[in-house]
Amino acid sequence: MAPLPNAELVQNSLQLYRYLLRCCKQLPEESIRQHYRHAVRQSFKVHADEDDPERIQQIIKRAIEDADWVMNK
């Protein structure tokens, strides 16, 4: 399963959140979709107070890489 197009356009946390939830919609089973949606929401809440732009870009890069791995699993 290929990742969604336009991952390179993700520039901020809201765009990342939307991108990851769209990726979840492509997963094959409902239980898997629910698991990853919950994980995305929890991670978003954990990092909501992050204000260092460099750290935010690191988080975005890592989240997209992780999403690609999950989608290709």
Predicted model as a PDB file, atoms N, CA, C, CB and O in Angstrom, pLDDT in the B-factor column:
MODEL        1                                                                  
ATOM      1  N   MET A   1       0.855  -1.166   0.000  1.00 49.00           N  
ATOM      2  CA  MET A   1       0.000   0.000   0.000  1.00 49.00           C  
ATOM      3  C   MET A   1       0.905   1.235   0.000  1.00 49.00           C  
ATOM      4  CB  MET A   1      -0.975  -0.005   1.230  1.00 49.00           C  
ATOM      5  O   MET A   1       1.751   1.386   0.881  1.00 49.00           O  
ATOM      6  N   ALA A   2       0.732   2.082  -0.950  1.00 49.00           N  
ATOM      7  CA  ALA A   2       1.583   3.264  -1.095  1.00 49.00           C  
ATOM      8  C   ALA A   2       1.112   4.382  -0.173  1.00 49.00           C  
ATOM      9  CB  ALA A   2       1.593   3.748  -2.554  1.00 49.00           C  
ATOM     10  O   ALA A   2      -0.081   4.504   0.102  1.00 49.00           O  
ATOM     11  N   PRO A   3       2.050   5.195   0.302  1.00 53.00           N  
ATOM     12  CA  PRO A   3       1.643   6.345   1.116  1.00 53.00           C  
ATOM     13  C   PRO A   3       0.877   7.356   0.272  1.00 53.00           C  
ATOM     14  CB  PRO A   3       2.872   7.016   1.760  1.00 53.00           C  
ATOM     15  O   PRO A   3       0.929   7.321  -0.958  1.00 53.00           O  
ATOM     16  N   LEU A   4       0.186   8.228   0.926  1.00 63.00           N  
ATOM     17  CA  LEU A   4      -0.558   9.247   0.208  1.00 63.00           C  
ATOM     18  C   LEU A   4       0.392  10.195  -0.507  1.00 63.00           C  
ATOM     19  CB  LEU A   4      -1.467  10.021   1.163  1.00 63.00           C  
ATOM     20  O   LEU A   4       1.499  10.442  -0.029  1.00 63.00           O  
ATOM     21  N   PRO A   5      -0.023  10.719  -1.628  1.00 68.00           N  
ATOM     22  CA  PRO A   5       0.819  11.714  -2.300  1.00 68.00           C  
ATOM     23  C   PRO A   5       0.856  13.009  -1.492  1.00 68.00           C  
ATOM     24  CB  PRO A   5       0.302  11.989  -3.734  1.00 68.00           C  
ATOM     25  O   PRO A   5       0.045  13.223  -0.591  1.00 68.00           O  
ATOM     26  N   ASN A   6       1.796  13.849  -1.831  1.00 70.00           N  
ATOM     27  CA  ASN A   6       1.929  15.182  -1.241  1.00 70.00           C  
ATOM     28  C   ASN A   6       2.461  15.181   0.182  1.00 70.00           C  
ATOM     29  CB  ASN A   6       0.612  15.868  -1.261  1.00 70.00           C  
ATOM     30  O   ASN A   6       2.279  16.162   0.904  1.00 70.00           O  
ATOM     31  N   ALA A   7       3.112  14.108   0.600  1.00 74.00           N  
ATOM     32  CA  ALA A   7       3.714  14.104   1.935  1.00 74.00           C  
ATOM     33  C   ALA A   7       4.755  15.202   2.042  1.00 74.00           C  
ATOM     34  CB  ALA A   7       4.348  12.736   2.247  1.00 74.00           C  
ATOM     35  O   ALA A   7       4.970  15.759   3.118  1.00 74.00           O  
ATOM     36  N   GLU A   8       5.400  15.514   0.929  1.00 74.00           N  
ATOM     37  CA  GLU A   8       6.433  16.553   0.935  1.00 74.00           C  
ATOM     38  C   GLU A   8       5.857  17.949   1.164  1.00 74.00           C  
ATOM     39  CB  GLU A   8       7.197  16.529  -0.373  1.00 74.00           C  
ATOM     40  O   GLU A   8       6.603  18.881   1.466  1.00 74.00           O  
ATOM     41  N   LEU A   9       4.542  18.106   1.024  1.00 80.00           N  
ATOM     42  CA  LEU A   9       3.905  19.399   1.223  1.00 80.00           C  
ATOM     43  C   LEU A   9       3.542  19.672   2.680  1.00 80.00           C  
ATOM     44  CB  LEU A   9       2.673  19.488   0.376  1.00 80.00           C  
ATOM     45  O   LEU A   9       3.130  20.782   3.017  1.00 80.00           O  
ATOM     46  N   VAL A  10       3.691  18.671   3.545  1.00 85.00           N  
ATOM     47  CA  VAL A  10       3.358  18.842   4.959  1.00 85.00           C  
ATOM     48  C   VAL A  10       4.384  19.776   5.585  1.00 85.00           C  
ATOM     49  CB  VAL A  10       3.321  17.468   5.707  1.00 85.00           C  
ATOM     50  O   VAL A  10       5.573  19.460   5.631  1.00 85.00           O  
ATOM     51  N   GLN A  11       3.921  20.930   6.068  1.00 84.00           N  
ATOM     52  CA  GLN A  11       4.807  21.941   6.626  1.00 84.00           C  
ATOM     53  C   GLN A  11       4.548  22.262   8.096  1.00 84.00           C  
ATOM     54  CB  GLN A  11       4.690  23.184   5.828  1.00 84.00           C  
ATOM     55  O   GLN A  11       5.425  22.793   8.777  1.00 84.00           O  
ATOM     56  N   ASN A  12       3.357  21.948   8.588  1.00 88.00           N  
ATOM     57  CA  ASN A  12       3.054  22.274   9.982  1.00 88.00           C  
ATOM     58  C   ASN A  12       2.289  21.127  10.631  1.00 88.00           C  
ATOM     59  CB  ASN A  12       2.239  23.587  10.076  1.00 88.00           C  
ATOM     60  O   ASN A  12       1.925  20.152   9.972  1.00 88.00           O  
ATOM     61  N   SER A  13       2.055  21.258  11.918  1.00 88.00           N  
ATOM     62  CA  SER A  13       1.467  20.160  12.672  1.00 88.00           C  
ATOM     63  C   SER A  13       0.032  19.839  12.250  1.00 88.00           C  
ATOM     64  CB  SER A  13       1.496  20.485  14.137  1.00 88.00           C  
ATOM     65  O   SER A  13      -0.364  18.673  12.243  1.00 88.00           O  
ATOM     66  N   LEU A  14      -0.732  20.842  11.907  1.00 88.00           N  
ATOM     67  CA  LEU A  14      -2.106  20.577  11.468  1.00 88.00           C  
ATOM     68  C   LEU A  14      -2.124  19.810  10.150  1.00 88.00           C  
ATOM     69  CB  LEU A  14      -2.886  21.893  11.320  1.00 88.00           C  
ATOM     70  O   LEU A  14      -2.918  18.884   9.984  1.00 88.00           O  
ATOM     71  N   GLN A  15      -1.263  20.183   9.219  1.00 91.00           N  
ATOM     72  CA  GLN A  15      -1.169  19.456   7.953  1.00 91.00           C  
ATOM     73  C   GLN A  15      -0.715  18.020   8.193  1.00 91.00           C  
ATOM     74  CB  GLN A  15      -0.201  20.167   6.990  1.00 91.00           C  
ATOM     75  O   GLN A  15      -1.204  17.094   7.545  1.00 91.00           O  
ATOM     76  N   LEU A  16       0.217  17.836   9.119  1.00 92.00           N  
ATOM     77  CA  LEU A  16       0.679  16.491   9.453  1.00 92.00           C  
ATOM     78  C   LEU A  16      -0.466  15.667  10.028  1.00 92.00           C  
ATOM     79  CB  LEU A  16       1.851  16.550  10.452  1.00 92.00           C  
ATOM     80  O   LEU A  16      -0.665  14.516   9.640  1.00 92.00           O  
ATOM     81  N   TYR A  17      -1.214  16.253  10.947  1.00 92.00           N  
ATOM     82  CA  TYR A  17      -2.345  15.564  11.577  1.00 92.00           C  
ATOM     83  C   TYR A  17      -3.338  15.092  10.515  1.00 92.00           C  
ATOM     84  CB  TYR A  17      -3.050  16.493  12.596  1.00 92.00           C  
ATOM     85  O   TYR A  17      -3.774  13.941  10.535  1.00 92.00           O  
ATOM     86  N   ARG A  18      -3.687  15.971   9.604  1.00 90.00           N  
ATOM     87  CA  ARG A  18      -4.626  15.614   8.527  1.00 90.00           C  
ATOM     88  C   ARG A  18      -4.054  14.520   7.630  1.00 90.00           C  
ATOM     89  CB  ARG A  18      -4.968  16.853   7.683  1.00 90.00           C  
ATOM     90  O   ARG A  18      -4.752  13.574   7.264  1.00 90.00           O  
ATOM     91  N   TYR A  19      -2.772  14.661   7.282  1.00 92.00           N  
ATOM     92  CA  TYR A  19      -2.107  13.675   6.430  1.00 92.00           C  
ATOM     93  C   TYR A  19      -2.148  12.287   7.087  1.00 92.00           C  
ATOM     94  CB  TYR A  19      -0.639  14.099   6.153  1.00 92.00           C  
ATOM     95  O   TYR A  19      -2.477  11.295   6.437  1.00 92.00           O  
ATOM     96  N   LEU A  20      -1.814  12.232   8.374  1.00 92.00           N  
ATOM     97  CA  LEU A  20      -1.772  10.947   9.058  1.00 92.00           C  
ATOM     98  C   LEU A  20      -3.164  10.334   9.189  1.00 92.00           C  
ATOM     99  CB  LEU A  20      -1.143  11.106  10.433  1.00 92.00           C  
ATOM    100  O   LEU A  20      -3.316   9.119   9.060  1.00 92.00           O  
ATOM    101  N   LEU A  21      -4.173  11.152   9.441  1.00 93.00           N  
ATOM    102  CA  LEU A  21      -5.536  10.606   9.517  1.00 93.00           C  
ATOM    103  C   LEU A  21      -6.000  10.097   8.157  1.00 93.00           C  
ATOM    104  CB  LEU A  21      -6.514  11.672  10.038  1.00 93.00           C  
ATOM    105  O   LEU A  21      -6.728   9.107   8.080  1.00 93.00           O  
ATOM    106  N   ARG A  22      -5.584  10.766   7.084  1.00 91.00           N  
ATOM    107  CA  ARG A  22      -5.920  10.269   5.739  1.00 91.00           C  
ATOM    108  C   ARG A  22      -5.221   8.942   5.464  1.00 91.00           C  
ATOM    109  CB  ARG A  22      -5.527  11.306   4.661  1.00 91.00           C  
ATOM    110  O   ARG A  22      -5.797   8.054   4.836  1.00 91.00           O  
ATOM    111  N   CYS A  23      -3.999   8.807   5.927  1.00 91.00           N  
ATOM    112  CA  CYS A  23      -3.290   7.530   5.785  1.00 91.00           C  
ATOM    113  C   CYS A  23      -4.046   6.424   6.513  1.00 91.00           C  
ATOM    114  CB  CYS A  23      -1.844   7.641   6.330  1.00 91.00           C  
ATOM    115  O   CYS A  23      -4.157   5.307   6.009  1.00 91.00           O  
ATOM    116  N   CYS A  24      -4.563   6.736   7.697  1.00 92.00           N  
ATOM    117  CA  CYS A  24      -5.306   5.739   8.468  1.00 92.00           C  
ATOM    118  C   CYS A  24      -6.518   5.222   7.703  1.00 92.00           C  
ATOM    119  CB  CYS A  24      -5.750   6.327   9.801  1.00 92.00           C  
ATOM    120  O   CYS A  24      -6.874   4.049   7.817  1.00 92.00           O  
ATOM    121  N   LYS A  25      -7.144   6.086   6.933  1.00 92.00           N  
ATOM    122  CA  LYS A  25      -8.326   5.679   6.169  1.00 92.00           C  
ATOM    123  C   LYS A  25      -7.999   4.617   5.128  1.00 92.00           C  
ATOM    124  CB  LYS A  25      -8.948   6.884   5.489  1.00 92.00           C  
ATOM    125  O   LYS A  25      -8.888   3.885   4.695  1.00 92.00           O  
ATOM    126  N   GLN A  26      -6.739   4.523   4.722  1.00 90.00           N  
ATOM    127  CA  GLN A  26      -6.347   3.550   3.699  1.00 90.00           C  
ATOM    128  C   GLN A  26      -6.000   2.181   4.272  1.00 90.00           C  
ATOM    129  CB  GLN A  26      -5.172   4.076   2.924  1.00 90.00           C  
ATOM    130  O   GLN A  26      -5.799   1.230   3.516  1.00 90.00           O  
ATOM    131  N   LEU A  27      -5.928   2.067   5.584  1.00 91.00           N  
ATOM    132  CA  LEU A  27      -5.563   0.791   6.194  1.00 91.00           C  
ATOM    133  C   LEU A  27      -6.700  -0.211   6.013  1.00 91.00           C  
ATOM    134  CB  LEU A  27      -5.231   0.974   7.697  1.00 91.00           C  
ATOM    135  O   LEU A  27      -7.868   0.175   5.973  1.00 91.00           O  
ATOM    136  N   PRO A  28      -6.363  -1.493   5.904  1.00 90.00           N  
ATOM    137  CA  PRO A  28      -7.357  -2.488   5.485  1.00 90.00           C  
ATOM    138  C   PRO A  28      -8.435  -2.848   6.508  1.00 90.00           C  
ATOM    139  CB  PRO A  28      -6.657  -3.713   5.109  1.00 90.00           C  
ATOM    140  O   PRO A  28      -9.585  -3.055   6.122  1.00 90.00           O  
ATOM    141  N   GLU A  29      -8.104  -2.930   7.792  1.00 92.00           N  
ATOM    142  CA  GLU A  29      -9.088  -3.386   8.779  1.00 92.00           C  
ATOM    143  C   GLU A  29      -9.477  -2.254   9.730  1.00 92.00           C  
ATOM    144  CB  GLU A  29      -8.533  -4.578   9.578  1.00 92.00           C  
ATOM    145  O   GLU A  29      -8.665  -1.393  10.066  1.00 92.00           O  
ATOM    146  N   GLU A  30     -10.726  -2.280  10.146  1.00 94.00           N  
ATOM    147  CA  GLU A  30     -11.241  -1.228  11.038  1.00 94.00           C  
ATOM    148  C   GLU A  30     -10.476  -1.190  12.359  1.00 94.00           C  
ATOM    149  CB  GLU A  30     -12.736  -1.445  11.312  1.00 94.00           C  
ATOM    150  O   GLU A  30     -10.180  -0.108  12.867  1.00 94.00           O  
ATOM    151  N   SER A  31     -10.158  -2.337  12.912  1.00 94.00           N  
ATOM    152  CA  SER A  31      -9.444  -2.348  14.194  1.00 94.00           C  
ATOM    153  C   SER A  31      -8.057  -1.720  14.056  1.00 94.00           C  
ATOM    154  CB  SER A  31      -9.319  -3.789  14.727  1.00 94.00           C  
ATOM    155  O   SER A  31      -7.598  -1.029  14.966  1.00 94.00           O  
ATOM    156  N   ILE A  32      -7.397  -1.949  12.944  1.00 92.00           N  
ATOM    157  CA  ILE A  32      -6.082  -1.347  12.687  1.00 92.00           C  
ATOM    158  C   ILE A  32      -6.240   0.151  12.502  1.00 92.00           C  
ATOM    159  CB  ILE A  32      -5.408  -1.981  11.437  1.00 92.00           C  
ATOM    160  O   ILE A  32      -5.442   0.925  13.030  1.00 92.00           O  
ATOM    161  N   ARG A  33      -7.258   0.574  11.758  1.00 94.00           N  
ATOM    162  CA  ARG A  33      -7.510   2.007  11.560  1.00 94.00           C  
ATOM    163  C   ARG A  33      -7.747   2.707  12.894  1.00 94.00           C  
ATOM    164  CB  ARG A  33      -8.720   2.220  10.632  1.00 94.00           C  
ATOM    165  O   ARG A  33      -7.201   3.782  13.142  1.00 94.00           O  
ATOM    166  N   GLN A  34      -8.558   2.096  13.748  1.00 96.00           N  
ATOM    167  CA  GLN A  34      -8.839   2.693  15.056  1.00 96.00           C  
ATOM    168  C   GLN A  34      -7.572   2.804  15.898  1.00 96.00           C  
ATOM    169  CB  GLN A  34      -9.892   1.869  15.802  1.00 96.00           C  
ATOM    170  O   GLN A  34      -7.353   3.814  16.566  1.00 96.00           O  
ATOM    171  N   HIS A  35      -6.742   1.767  15.864  1.00 95.00           N  
ATOM    172  CA  HIS A  35      -5.503   1.785  16.638  1.00 95.00           C  
ATOM    173  C   HIS A  35      -4.603   2.946  16.215  1.00 95.00           C  
ATOM    174  CB  HIS A  35      -4.758   0.455  16.478  1.00 95.00           C  
ATOM    175  O   HIS A  35      -4.117   3.697  17.061  1.00 95.00           O  
ATOM    176  N   TYR A  36      -4.382   3.092  14.918  1.00 94.00           N  
ATOM    177  CA  TYR A  36      -3.482   4.140  14.439  1.00 94.00           C  
ATOM    178  C   TYR A  36      -4.089   5.532  14.564  1.00 94.00           C  
ATOM    179  CB  TYR A  36      -3.107   3.879  12.997  1.00 94.00           C  
ATOM    180  O   TYR A  36      -3.361   6.495  14.806  1.00 94.00           O  
ATOM    181  N   ARG A  37      -5.417   5.663  14.404  1.00 96.00           N  
ATOM    182  CA  ARG A  37      -6.062   6.963  14.650  1.00 96.00           C  
ATOM    183  C   ARG A  37      -5.852   7.400  16.093  1.00 96.00           C  
ATOM    184  CB  ARG A  37      -7.572   6.894  14.332  1.00 96.00           C  
ATOM    185  O   ARG A  37      -5.535   8.558  16.367  1.00 96.00           O  
ATOM    186  N   HIS A  38      -6.034   6.453  17.009  1.00 96.00           N  
ATOM    187  CA  HIS A  38      -5.821   6.755  18.426  1.00 96.00           C  
ATOM    188  C   HIS A  38      -4.366   7.159  18.670  1.00 96.00           C  
ATOM    189  CB  HIS A  38      -6.195   5.537  19.304  1.00 96.00           C  
ATOM    190  O   HIS A  38      -4.106   8.122  19.392  1.00 96.00           O  
ATOM    191  N   ALA A  39      -3.422   6.437  18.078  1.00 95.00           N  
ATOM    192  CA  ALA A  39      -2.003   6.752  18.251  1.00 95.00           C  
ATOM    193  C   ALA A  39      -1.678   8.140  17.696  1.00 95.00           C  
ATOM    194  CB  ALA A  39      -1.131   5.688  17.561  1.00 95.00           C  
ATOM    195  O   ALA A  39      -0.911   8.886  18.305  1.00 95.00           O  
ATOM    196  N   VAL A  40      -2.252   8.487  16.551  1.00 95.00           N  
ATOM    197  CA  VAL A  40      -2.024   9.813  15.958  1.00 95.00           C  
ATOM    198  C   VAL A  40      -2.562  10.898  16.886  1.00 95.00           C  
ATOM    199  CB  VAL A  40      -2.695   9.917  14.559  1.00 95.00           C  
ATOM    200  O   VAL A  40      -1.883  11.894  17.138  1.00 95.00           O  
ATOM    201  N   ARG A  41      -3.755  10.712  17.384  1.00 95.00           N  
ATOM    202  CA  ARG A  41      -4.350  11.719  18.279  1.00 95.00           C  
ATOM    203  C   ARG A  41      -3.542  11.878  19.561  1.00 95.00           C  
ATOM    204  CB  ARG A  41      -5.796  11.339  18.624  1.00 95.00           C  
ATOM    205  O   ARG A  41      -3.316  12.997  20.023  1.00 95.00           O  
ATOM    206  N   GLN A  42      -3.109  10.764  20.130  1.00 96.00           N  
ATOM    207  CA  GLN A  42      -2.322  10.831  21.362  1.00 96.00           C  
ATOM    208  C   GLN A  42      -0.990  11.540  21.120  1.00 96.00           C  
ATOM    209  CB  GLN A  42      -2.077   9.418  21.918  1.00 96.00           C  
ATOM    210  O   GLN A  42      -0.572  12.364  21.932  1.00 96.00           O  
ATOM    211  N   SER A  43      -0.332  11.231  20.024  1.00 93.00           N  
ATOM    212  CA  SER A  43       0.943  11.877  19.715  1.00 93.00           C  
ATOM    213  C   SER A  43       0.751  13.367  19.487  1.00 93.00           C  
ATOM    214  CB  SER A  43       1.588  11.235  18.483  1.00 93.00           C  
ATOM    215  O   SER A  43       1.580  14.176  19.903  1.00 93.00           O  
ATOM    216  N   PHE A  44      -0.337  13.727  18.830  1.00 93.00           N  
ATOM    217  CA  PHE A  44      -0.624  15.134  18.606  1.00 93.00           C  
ATOM    218  C   PHE A  44      -0.783  15.863  19.933  1.00 93.00           C  
ATOM    219  CB  PHE A  44      -1.884  15.296  17.752  1.00 93.00           C  
ATOM    220  O   PHE A  44      -0.261  16.964  20.107  1.00 93.00           O  
ATOM    221  N   LYS A  45      -1.505  15.250  20.869  1.00 93.00           N  
ATOM    222  CA  LYS A  45      -1.706  15.864  22.186  1.00 93.00           C  
ATOM    223  C   LYS A  45      -0.394  15.974  22.956  1.00 93.00           C  
ATOM    224  CB  LYS A  45      -2.720  15.056  22.999  1.00 93.00           C  
ATOM    225  O   LYS A  45      -0.148  16.981  23.620  1.00 93.00           O  
ATOM    226  N   VAL A  46       0.441  14.954  22.874  1.00 93.00           N  
ATOM    227  CA  VAL A  46       1.713  14.949  23.603  1.00 93.00           C  
ATOM    228  C   VAL A  46       2.628  16.066  23.115  1.00 93.00           C  
ATOM    229  CB  VAL A  46       2.415  13.591  23.451  1.00 93.00           C  
ATOM    230  O   VAL A  46       3.315  16.703  23.914  1.00 93.00           O  
ATOM    231  N   HIS A  47       2.639  16.305  21.809  1.00 90.00           N  
ATOM    232  CA  HIS A  47       3.552  17.288  21.226  1.00 90.00           C  
ATOM    233  C   HIS A  47       2.899  18.649  20.970  1.00 90.00           C  
ATOM    234  CB  HIS A  47       4.108  16.751  19.935  1.00 90.00           C  
ATOM    235  O   HIS A  47       3.499  19.504  20.319  1.00 90.00           O  
ATOM    236  N   ALA A  48       1.695  18.858  21.466  1.00 89.00           N  
ATOM    237  CA  ALA A  48       0.965  20.100  21.189  1.00 89.00           C  
ATOM    238  C   ALA A  48       1.670  21.342  21.716  1.00 89.00           C  
ATOM    239  CB  ALA A  48      -0.413  20.023  21.783  1.00 89.00           C  
ATOM    240  O   ALA A  48       1.506  22.424  21.153  1.00 89.00           O  
ATOM    241  N   ASP A  49       2.441  21.212  22.772  1.00 92.00           N  
ATOM    242  CA  ASP A  49       3.098  22.384  23.343  1.00 92.00           C  
ATOM    243  C   ASP A  49       4.517  22.604  22.813  1.00 92.00           C  
ATOM    244  CB  ASP A  49       3.139  22.256  24.838  1.00 92.00           C  
ATOM    245  O   ASP A  49       5.232  23.475  23.310  1.00 92.00           O  
ATOM    246  N   GLU A  50       4.920  21.842  21.835  1.00 91.00           N  
ATOM    247  CA  GLU A  50       6.260  21.993  21.240  1.00 91.00           C  
ATOM    248  C   GLU A  50       6.331  23.324  20.494  1.00 91.00           C  
ATOM    249  CB  GLU A  50       6.586  20.802  20.273  1.00 91.00           C  
ATOM    250  O   GLU A  50       5.453  23.630  19.688  1.00 91.00           O  
ATOM    251  N   ASP A  51       7.374  24.120  20.759  1.00 91.00           N  
ATOM    252  CA  ASP A  51       7.472  25.425  20.103  1.00 91.00           C  
ATOM    253  C   ASP A  51       8.795  25.646  19.378  1.00 91.00           C  
ATOM    254  CB  ASP A  51       7.279  26.511  21.116  1.00 91.00           C  
ATOM    255  O   ASP A  51       8.994  26.700  18.773  1.00 91.00           O  
ATOM    256  N   ASP A  52       9.700  24.675  19.427  1.00 93.00           N  
ATOM    257  CA  ASP A  52      10.976  24.779  18.723  1.00 93.00           C  
ATOM    258  C   ASP A  52      10.771  24.368  17.258  1.00 93.00           C  
ATOM    259  CB  ASP A  52      12.070  23.887  19.408  1.00 93.00           C  
ATOM    260  O   ASP A  52      10.464  23.206  16.993  1.00 93.00           O  
ATOM    261  N   PRO A  53      10.933  25.291  16.302  1.00 91.00           N  
ATOM    262  CA  PRO A  53      10.682  24.976  14.885  1.00 91.00           C  
ATOM    263  C   PRO A  53      11.530  23.813  14.356  1.00 91.00           C  
ATOM    264  CB  PRO A  53      10.943  26.205  14.040  1.00 91.00           C  
ATOM    265  O   PRO A  53      11.057  23.014  13.549  1.00 91.00           O  
ATOM    266  N   GLU A  54      12.771  23.722  14.810  1.00 94.00           N  
ATOM    267  CA  GLU A  54      13.630  22.623  14.363  1.00 94.00           C  
ATOM    268  C   GLU A  54      13.106  21.282  14.867  1.00 94.00           C  
ATOM    269  CB  GLU A  54      15.074  22.840  14.843  1.00 94.00           C  
ATOM    270  O   GLU A  54      13.077  20.302  14.122  1.00 94.00           O  
ATOM    271  N   ARG A  55      12.694  21.242  16.123  1.00 93.00           N  
ATOM    272  CA  ARG A  55      12.139  20.014  16.694  1.00 93.00           C  
ATOM    273  C   ARG A  55      10.826  19.645  16.006  1.00 93.00           C  
ATOM    274  CB  ARG A  55      11.917  20.176  18.211  1.00 93.00           C  
ATOM    275  O   ARG A  55      10.567  18.464  15.774  1.00 93.00           O  
ATOM    276  N   ILE A  56      10.012  20.613  15.684  1.00 92.00           N  
ATOM    277  CA  ILE A  56       8.750  20.347  14.990  1.00 92.00           C  
ATOM    278  C   ILE A  56       9.023  19.713  13.631  1.00 92.00           C  
ATOM    279  CB  ILE A  56       7.932  21.648  14.822  1.00 92.00           C  
ATOM    280  O   ILE A  56       8.340  18.766  13.242  1.00 92.00           O  
ATOM    281  N   GLN A  57      10.010  20.225  12.910  1.00 91.00           N  
ATOM    282  CA  GLN A  57      10.355  19.640  11.602  1.00 91.00           C  
ATOM    283  C   GLN A  57      10.885  18.221  11.758  1.00 91.00           C  
ATOM    284  CB  GLN A  57      11.399  20.511  10.880  1.00 91.00           C  
ATOM    285  O   GLN A  57      10.621  17.375  10.903  1.00 91.00           O  
ATOM    286  N   GLN A  58      11.625  17.940  12.824  1.00 94.00           N  
ATOM    287  CA  GLN A  58      12.097  16.588  13.086  1.00 94.00           C  
ATOM    288  C   GLN A  58      10.920  15.649  13.339  1.00 94.00           C  
ATOM    289  CB  GLN A  58      13.057  16.577  14.282  1.00 94.00           C  
ATOM    290  O   GLN A  58      10.886  14.528  12.832  1.00 94.00           O  
ATOM    291  N   ILE A  59       9.967  16.116  14.122  1.00 93.00           N  
ATOM    292  CA  ILE A  59       8.778  15.306  14.424  1.00 93.00           C  
ATOM    293  C   ILE A  59       7.990  15.029  13.152  1.00 93.00           C  
ATOM    294  CB  ILE A  59       7.880  16.016  15.464  1.00 93.00           C  
ATOM    295  O   ILE A  59       7.546  13.902  12.935  1.00 93.00           O  
ATOM    296  N   ILE A  60       7.811  16.042  12.309  1.00 91.00           N  
ATOM    297  CA  ILE A  60       7.071  15.878  11.058  1.00 91.00           C  
ATOM    298  C   ILE A  60       7.771  14.862  10.163  1.00 91.00           C  
ATOM    299  CB  ILE A  60       6.929  17.230  10.326  1.00 91.00           C  
ATOM    300  O   ILE A  60       7.129  13.963   9.618  1.00 91.00           O  
ATOM    301  N   LYS A  61       9.079  15.002  10.011  1.00 91.00           N  
ATOM    302  CA  LYS A  61       9.854  14.087   9.168  1.00 91.00           C  
ATOM    303  C   LYS A  61       9.730  12.654   9.671  1.00 91.00           C  
ATOM    304  CB  LYS A  61      11.332  14.508   9.130  1.00 91.00           C  
ATOM    305  O   LYS A  61       9.490  11.733   8.890  1.00 91.00           O  
ATOM    306  N   ARG A  62       9.893  12.471  10.973  1.00 93.00           N  
ATOM    307  CA  ARG A  62       9.821  11.124  11.552  1.00 93.00           C  
ATOM    308  C   ARG A  62       8.418  10.536  11.424  1.00 93.00           C  
ATOM    309  CB  ARG A  62      10.241  11.155  13.028  1.00 93.00           C  
ATOM    310  O   ARG A  62       8.271   9.347  11.141  1.00 93.00           O  
ATOM    311  N   ALA A  63       7.393  11.348  11.627  1.00 92.00           N  
ATOM    312  CA  ALA A  63       6.012  10.860  11.537  1.00 92.00           C  
ATOM    313  C   ALA A  63       5.686  10.407  10.119  1.00 92.00           C  
ATOM    314  CB  ALA A  63       5.025  11.951  11.980  1.00 92.00           C  
ATOM    315  O   ALA A  63       5.007   9.397   9.937  1.00 92.00           O  
ATOM    316  N   ILE A  64       6.157  11.134   9.120  1.00 90.00           N  
ATOM    317  CA  ILE A  64       5.912  10.741   7.726  1.00 90.00           C  
ATOM    318  C   ILE A  64       6.658   9.448   7.405  1.00 90.00           C  
ATOM    319  CB  ILE A  64       6.347  11.869   6.752  1.00 90.00           C  
ATOM    320  O   ILE A  64       6.117   8.567   6.737  1.00 90.00           O  
ATOM    321  N   GLU A  65       7.900   9.334   7.882  1.00 91.00           N  
ATOM    322  CA  GLU A  65       8.656   8.092   7.675  1.00 91.00           C  
ATOM    323  C   GLU A  65       7.940   6.912   8.335  1.00 91.00           C  
ATOM    324  CB  GLU A  65      10.093   8.229   8.237  1.00 91.00           C  
ATOM    325  O   GLU A  65       7.842   5.837   7.743  1.00 91.00           O  
ATOM    326  N   ASP A  66       7.447   7.105   9.545  1.00 91.00           N  
ATOM    327  CA  ASP A  66       6.721   6.044  10.249  1.00 91.00           C  
ATOM    328  C   ASP A  66       5.432   5.675   9.523  1.00 91.00           C  
ATOM    329  CB  ASP A  66       6.407   6.476  11.682  1.00 91.00           C  
ATOM    330  O   ASP A  66       5.079   4.500   9.427  1.00 91.00           O  
ATOM    331  N   ALA A  67       4.732   6.687   9.013  1.00 90.00           N  
ATOM    332  CA  ALA A  67       3.494   6.433   8.266  1.00 90.00           C  
ATOM    333  C   ALA A  67       3.793   5.638   7.001  1.00 90.00           C  
ATOM    334  CB  ALA A  67       2.789   7.761   7.907  1.00 90.00           C  
ATOM    335  O   ALA A  67       3.043   4.727   6.651  1.00 90.00           O  
ATOM    336  N   ASP A  68       4.872   5.970   6.321  1.00 89.00           N  
ATOM    337  CA  ASP A  68       5.263   5.213   5.124  1.00 89.00           C  
ATOM    338  C   ASP A  68       5.536   3.755   5.494  1.00 89.00           C  
ATOM    339  CB  ASP A  68       6.519   5.846   4.456  1.00 89.00           C  
ATOM    340  O   ASP A  68       5.130   2.841   4.777  1.00 89.00           O  
ATOM    341  N   TRP A  69       6.221   3.544   6.611  1.00 91.00           N  
ATOM    342  CA  TRP A  69       6.527   2.183   7.039  1.00 91.00           C  
ATOM    343  C   TRP A  69       5.239   1.408   7.332  1.00 91.00           C  
ATOM    344  CB  TRP A  69       7.436   2.203   8.283  1.00 91.00           C  
ATOM    345  O   TRP A  69       5.099   0.258   6.915  1.00 91.00           O  
ATOM    346  N   VAL A  70       4.310   2.029   8.041  1.00 89.00           N  
ATOM    347  CA  VAL A  70       3.045   1.364   8.373  1.00 89.00           C  
ATOM    348  C   VAL A  70       2.260   1.048   7.108  1.00 89.00           C  
ATOM    349  CB  VAL A  70       2.199   2.242   9.317  1.00 89.00           C  
ATOM    350  O   VAL A  70       1.694  -0.037   6.980  1.00 89.00           O  
ATOM    351  N   MET A  71       2.226   1.994   6.173  1.00 86.00           N  
ATOM    352  CA  MET A  71       1.451   1.788   4.954  1.00 86.00           C  
ATOM    353  C   MET A  71       2.051   0.681   4.079  1.00 86.00           C  
ATOM    354  CB  MET A  71       1.367   3.091   4.162  1.00 86.00           C  
ATOM    355  O   MET A  71       1.326   0.023   3.333  1.00 86.00           O  
ATOM    356  N   ASN A  72       3.351   0.474   4.164  1.00 85.00           N  
ATOM    357  CA  ASN A  72       4.012  -0.568   3.365  1.00 85.00           C  
ATOM    358  C   ASN A  72       4.103  -1.903   4.090  1.00 85.00           C  
ATOM    359  CB  ASN A  72       5.400  -0.115   2.978  1.00 85.00           C  
ATOM    360  O   ASN A  72       4.587  -2.880   3.517  1.00 85.00           O  
ATOM    361  N   LYS A  73       3.653  -1.964   5.321  1.00 78.00           N  
ATOM    362  CA  LYS A  73       3.735  -3.168   6.147  1.00 78.00           C  
ATOM    363  C   LYS A  73       2.791  -4.232   5.658  1.00 78.00           C  
ATOM    364  CB  LYS A  73       3.437  -2.846   7.593  1.00 78.00           C  
ATOM    365  O   LYS A  73       2.728  -5.316   6.239  1.00 78.00           O  
TER     366      LYS A  73                                                      
ENDMDL                                                                          
END                                                                             
